[in-house]
């Protein structure tokens, strides 16, 4: 079985974070979100994987993942000239699939479980598709499945008045027959070829579609709040590790992960769950609250940060209280005056003096 990771799109809801690169490379717990997809596939024995790339900074995908050797896999890159929909992106992979069953991951979907059992079940089945469903609070934002007598009877893309709350997650197990189905599609009102429409054709043709339920964590990380929530959940489930240097008079409570070459200096307080990357300096009575990721080569001095993602090569200095923020790589924020509560969504290379 082969794997496909969709790594395109404009990421408009995440601007300015996506002005310089694809949203799927934004880090969650100091790891690009699409890397969780890669690791899930490889863990399930799927090592021949294609990335569908396009849009701003698509070359950064190749730069990060390379040929796949580092991940124990083989990577292929397929260009999508413009975002014409998930079904269109899948249609570009017909030669790559080469008559094998395959699984598609949307590169911005995060799950906290293995898919090995679903892979085995689909390999053994005669089904034309297998879907993973998850109950959601906002079903009108997703493709929704209706089930009757343990059988999917209808799939609708973002219905205004959804009849169920069962979202079709961004993980699709498919056979090469889907390429014939996609040829029948017409663009939606968004001028895209919708995967929900292709799946609905399978339903109408009475093709077998099996499904599984995700009852633990699944997240479509389309907004800054989604990313911060996913960061929290992943940090809660990571094992502890301290490979840095800790001076005296440092307070640490809860689960923390600290990379090599990082120094935690006197007077610093860290509350887990928190991850701090390699070669960082944390000093000046800084407090790092829970659910926070600090990227490598960053320097924090005298600030309070919680429930936030600070990417690599950032400097934050001064009496700043930062919460629920995402600060992109190579950003610099300095403040010398009295402490104030701040919330930021900063693109790469931002510099702010307060």
C-alpha positions as CSV (number, residue, x, y, z in Angstrom):
1,X,0.0,0.0,0.0
2,X,1.2,3.5,-0.8
3,X,0.8,6.8,1.0
4,X,-0.1,10.3,-0.2
5,X,0.2,13.5,1.9
6,X,-1.5,16.6,0.6
7,X,0.8,19.5,1.3
8,X,-0.6,22.3,-0.8
9,X,-3.2,25.0,-0.2
10,X,-2.8,28.7,0.7
11,X,-3.5,28.5,4.4
12,X,-5.4,31.8,4.4
13,X,-6.8,31.3,7.9
14,X,-3.3,31.1,9.3
15,X,-1.8,34.3,7.7
16,X,0.7,35.8,8.4
17,X,2.2,32.5,9.5
18,X,1.8,31.1,6.0
19,X,3.1,34.1,4.0
20,X,6.6,32.4,3.7
21,X,5.8,28.7,3.6
22,X,3.1,26.0,3.7
23,X,0.9,25.6,6.8
24,X,1.8,21.9,7.1
25,X,5.4,22.9,8.1
26,X,4.2,24.9,11.0
27,X,5.5,23.2,14.2
28,X,3.4,21.6,16.8
29,X,5.5,20.5,19.8
30,X,8.6,21.5,17.8
31,X,7.8,19.2,14.9
32,X,6.2,20.2,11.5
33,X,2.5,19.1,11.7
34,X,2.9,17.0,8.4
35,X,5.7,15.0,10.0
36,X,3.1,13.4,12.3
37,X,1.4,12.2,9.2
38,X,4.7,10.8,7.9
39,X,5.5,9.0,11.1
40,X,2.0,7.5,11.3
41,X,2.3,6.1,7.8
42,X,5.8,4.7,8.3
43,X,4.7,3.2,11.6
44,X,2.0,1.3,9.7
45,X,4.5,0.0,7.2
46,X,3.7,2.4,4.4
47,X,7.1,3.7,3.3
48,X,6.5,4.7,-0.4
49,X,4.9,8.1,0.1
50,X,4.1,11.0,-2.3
51,X,3.8,14.6,-1.3
52,X,1.5,16.8,-3.3
53,X,3.0,20.3,-3.1
54,X,2.2,23.7,-4.5
55,X,1.9,27.3,-3.4
56,X,4.2,29.6,-1.5
57,X,7.4,28.0,-0.2
58,X,6.7,24.5,-1.6
59,X,10.4,24.0,-2.0
60,X,10.7,24.1,1.8
61,X,8.8,20.7,1.9
62,X,11.6,19.1,-0.2
63,X,14.2,20.8,1.9
64,X,12.8,19.4,5.1
65,X,11.9,15.9,4.0
66,X,14.5,15.1,1.3
67,X,14.3,11.7,-0.3
68,X,12.8,10.1,2.8
69,X,15.9,8.2,3.9
70,X,16.0,9.9,7.3
71,X,12.5,8.6,8.0
72,X,13.0,5.1,6.7
73,X,10.9,5.8,3.6
74,X,11.0,6.8,0.0
75,X,9.5,10.2,-0.9
76,X,8.1,11.4,-4.3
77,X,7.0,15.0,-4.9
78,X,4.1,15.8,-7.2
79,X,3.3,19.4,-8.2
80,X,-0.2,20.8,-8.1
81,X,-0.2,24.1,-10.0
82,X,-3.2,25.6,-8.1
83,X,-5.5,24.5,-5.2
84,X,-8.2,22.8,-7.2
85,X,-9.5,20.5,-4.4
86,X,-8.6,17.3,-2.6
87,X,-10.0,15.1,-5.3
88,X,-8.0,16.9,-8.0
89,X,-4.8,16.5,-5.9
90,X,-5.5,12.8,-5.6
91,X,-6.1,12.5,-9.4
92,X,-2.5,13.6,-9.9
93,X,-1.2,10.5,-8.2
94,X,-2.6,7.8,-10.6
95,X,0.8,6.9,-12.0
96,X,2.4,6.9,-8.6
97,X,-0.3,4.6,-7.1
98,X,0.2,2.1,-10.0
99,X,-2.9,0.0,-9.3
100,X,-2.2,-0.4,-5.6
101,X,-4.5,0.5,-2.7
102,X,-3.4,3.7,-1.0
103,X,-4.1,6.0,1.9
104,X,-4.4,9.8,1.7
105,X,-3.5,12.1,4.6
106,X,-4.3,15.8,4.7
107,X,-1.0,17.2,5.9
108,X,-2.7,19.4,8.5
109,X,-4.6,16.6,10.2
110,X,-3.3,15.4,13.5
111,X,-4.3,12.1,15.2
112,X,-3.0,10.6,18.4
113,X,-3.3,6.9,17.5
114,X,-1.8,4.3,15.1
115,X,-3.6,3.4,11.9
116,X,-2.1,-0.1,11.6
117,X,-5.4,-1.9,12.2
118,X,-7.2,0.2,9.6
119,X,-4.4,-0.5,7.1
120,X,-4.7,-4.3,7.7
121,X,-8.5,-4.3,7.5
122,X,-8.6,-2.3,4.2
123,X,-5.9,-4.6,2.7
124,X,-8.0,-7.7,3.5
125,X,-11.4,-6.1,2.4
126,X,-13.1,-5.7,-1.0
127,X,-14.2,-2.2,-0.1
128,X,-13.7,0.7,-2.5
129,X,-12.9,3.0,0.4
130,X,-12.4,3.1,4.1
131,X,-13.0,6.3,6.2
132,X,-12.2,7.4,9.7
133,X,-15.0,9.3,11.3
134,X,-15.0,11.5,14.4
135,X,-17.8,13.2,16.3
136,X,-17.3,17.0,16.2
137,X,-19.0,20.0,17.8
138,X,-19.1,22.0,14.5
139,X,-20.2,19.6,11.8
140,X,-21.1,22.3,9.3
141,X,-17.3,22.9,8.9
142,X,-16.6,19.3,7.6
143,X,-17.6,16.6,5.2
144,X,-20.3,14.7,7.1
145,X,-21.3,11.1,6.9
146,X,-24.8,9.7,7.6
147,X,-25.0,6.1,8.9
148,X,-27.9,3.8,8.9
149,X,-27.7,0.1,10.0
150,X,-23.9,0.4,10.3
151,X,-23.7,1.5,6.6
152,X,-22.7,4.9,5.2
153,X,-25.7,6.1,3.3
154,X,-24.7,9.7,2.4
155,X,-21.7,12.0,2.5
156,X,-22.1,15.8,2.3
157,X,-19.5,18.5,2.1
158,X,-20.0,21.2,4.8
159,X,-23.8,21.0,5.0
160,X,-25.6,24.1,6.3
161,X,-27.9,21.9,8.3
162,X,-26.0,18.7,9.1
163,X,-28.1,15.7,10.0
164,X,-25.2,14.1,12.0
165,X,-22.0,15.3,13.8
166,X,-19.8,12.5,12.2
167,X,-17.0,14.3,10.4
168,X,-15.0,12.6,7.7
169,X,-11.5,13.1,8.9
170,X,-8.7,13.9,6.5
171,X,-7.6,10.3,6.2
172,X,-8.9,8.3,3.3
173,X,-8.2,4.7,2.3
174,X,-8.9,4.2,-1.4
175,X,-8.5,1.9,-4.4
176,X,-7.4,3.0,-7.9
177,X,-11.1,2.9,-8.9
178,X,-11.4,6.4,-7.3
179,X,-9.5,7.8,-10.4
180,X,-12.4,6.8,-12.6
181,X,-14.8,8.4,-10.1
182,X,-12.9,11.7,-10.0
183,X,-13.1,11.9,-13.8
184,X,-16.9,12.2,-13.4
185,X,-16.8,15.1,-11.0
186,X,-17.7,18.7,-11.8
187,X,-16.2,21.6,-9.9
188,X,-18.1,22.7,-6.8
189,X,-19.2,26.3,-6.0
190,X,-15.6,26.7,-4.7
191,X,-14.4,25.7,-8.2
192,X,-12.8,22.6,-6.6
193,X,-13.1,18.9,-7.2
194,X,-14.5,17.8,-3.8
195,X,-13.5,14.4,-2.3
196,X,-16.9,14.3,-0.6
197,X,-18.6,14.3,-4.0
198,X,-16.4,11.5,-5.1
199,X,-17.2,9.4,-2.0
200,X,-20.9,10.2,-2.5
201,X,-20.7,8.7,-6.0
202,X,-19.3,5.5,-4.4
203,X,-22.3,5.5,-2.1
204,X,-24.7,5.9,-5.0
205,X,-23.0,3.2,-7.0
206,X,-23.5,1.0,-3.9
207,X,-19.8,0.3,-3.6
208,X,-18.7,-1.0,-0.3
209,X,-17.3,1.7,2.1
210,X,-16.1,0.6,5.5
211,X,-15.4,3.0,8.4
212,X,-13.8,3.3,11.8
213,X,-14.4,5.7,14.6
214,X,-11.7,7.9,16.2
215,X,-12.7,8.3,19.8
216,X,-9.5,9.9,21.0
217,X,-7.8,13.0,19.6
218,X,-8.2,14.2,16.0
219,X,-7.6,17.8,14.9
220,X,-7.9,19.6,11.6
221,X,-5.4,22.4,12.3
222,X,-6.9,25.1,10.1
223,X,-6.8,28.0,12.6
224,X,-4.4,29.4,15.1
225,X,-6.6,28.2,18.0
226,X,-6.6,24.7,16.5
227,X,-2.8,24.7,16.4
228,X,-2.5,25.8,20.0
229,X,-5.0,23.1,21.1
230,X,-3.2,20.4,19.1
231,X,0.1,21.6,20.7
232,X,-1.4,21.2,24.2
233,X,-2.7,17.6,23.5
234,X,0.6,16.4,22.0
235,X,2.6,17.9,24.8
236,X,0.5,16.1,27.3
237,X,1.2,12.8,25.7
238,X,5.0,13.2,25.1
239,X,7.5,11.4,27.3
240,X,9.8,13.5,29.6
241,X,13.4,14.2,28.6
242,X,16.0,16.7,29.9
243,X,19.2,16.9,27.9
244,X,20.2,20.5,28.7
245,X,21.9,22.3,31.6
246,X,20.0,23.5,34.6
247,X,21.5,26.0,37.1
248,X,20.6,26.2,40.7
249,X,17.4,28.0,41.9
250,X,15.4,26.8,38.9
251,X,11.8,25.7,39.6
252,X,10.4,22.9,37.4
253,X,6.9,21.4,37.8
254,X,5.2,19.0,35.6
255,X,6.3,17.3,32.4
256,X,9.1,19.0,30.4
257,X,11.2,18.1,27.4
258,X,14.5,20.1,27.0
259,X,16.9,19.6,24.1
260,X,20.7,19.3,24.1
261,X,22.7,22.5,24.5
262,X,19.9,24.4,26.2
263,X,20.7,26.3,29.4
264,X,18.1,27.0,32.0
265,X,19.5,29.8,34.3
266,X,19.0,30.9,37.9
267,X,15.5,32.2,38.7
268,X,13.7,30.6,35.8
269,X,10.3,28.8,36.5
270,X,9.0,26.2,34.1
271,X,5.5,24.6,34.4
272,X,4.8,21.6,32.2
273,X,3.8,20.3,29.8
274,X,6.4,22.3,27.9
275,X,9.0,21.5,25.3
276,X,12.2,23.6,24.8
277,X,14.4,22.9,21.7
278,X,18.1,22.6,21.3
279,X,20.6,25.4,22.1
280,X,18.2,27.8,23.8
281,X,19.0,30.2,26.6
282,X,16.3,30.8,29.2
283,X,17.2,33.4,31.8
284,X,16.2,36.6,33.6
285,X,13.5,35.2,35.9
286,X,11.5,34.0,32.9
287,X,8.4,31.9,33.6
288,X,7.3,29.4,31.0
289,X,3.7,28.2,31.7
290,X,2.1,25.0,30.6
291,X,1.2,24.0,27.0
292,X,4.1,25.9,25.5
293,X,6.6,25.0,22.8
294,X,9.9,26.9,22.4
295,X,11.8,26.2,19.2
296,X,15.6,25.7,19.0
297,X,18.2,28.4,19.2
298,X,15.8,30.8,21.0
299,X,16.6,33.3,23.7
300,X,14.1,34.2,26.4
301,X,14.9,36.8,29.0
302,X,12.6,38.2,31.8
303,X,9.3,37.3,30.1
304,X,6.2,35.2,31.0
305,X,4.9,32.8,28.3
306,X,2.1,30.3,28.4
307,X,-0.2,28.3,26.1
308,X,1.9,29.4,23.1
309,X,4.2,28.3,20.3
310,X,7.5,30.1,19.9
311,X,9.3,28.8,16.8
312,X,13.0,28.6,16.3
313,X,15.6,31.4,16.4
314,X,13.4,33.8,18.3
315,X,14.4,36.4,20.9
316,X,11.9,37.6,23.5
317,X,13.3,40.0,26.0
318,X,11.7,42.2,28.7
319,X,8.7,42.3,31.0
320,X,6.2,40.7,28.6
321,X,3.3,38.4,29.5
322,X,2.5,36.4,26.3
323,X,-0.4,34.0,26.1
324,X,-2.3,32.0,23.4
325,X,0.2,33.2,20.8
326,X,2.1,31.8,17.8
327,X,5.4,33.5,17.0
328,X,7.1,32.5,13.8
329,X,10.8,31.8,13.3
330,X,13.5,34.5,13.5
331,X,11.1,36.9,15.3
332,X,12.4,39.4,17.9
333,X,10.3,41.1,20.6
334,X,11.9,43.4,23.2
335,X,10.4,45.5,25.9
336,X,12.0,47.5,28.7
337,X,8.9,49.0,30.4
338,X,6.3,47.6,32.8
339,X,4.7,44.2,32.3
340,X,1.6,44.0,30.1
341,X,-0.5,41.0,28.9
342,X,0.2,40.5,25.1
343,X,-1.2,38.2,22.5
344,X,0.6,37.8,19.2
345,X,0.3,36.1,15.8
346,X,3.6,37.0,14.2
347,X,5.0,36.0,10.8
348,X,8.5,34.9,10.1
349,X,11.2,37.5,10.8
350,X,9.0,40.0,12.7
351,X,10.8,42.5,15.0
352,X,8.8,44.4,17.6
353,X,10.1,46.9,20.2
354,X,7.6,47.9,22.9
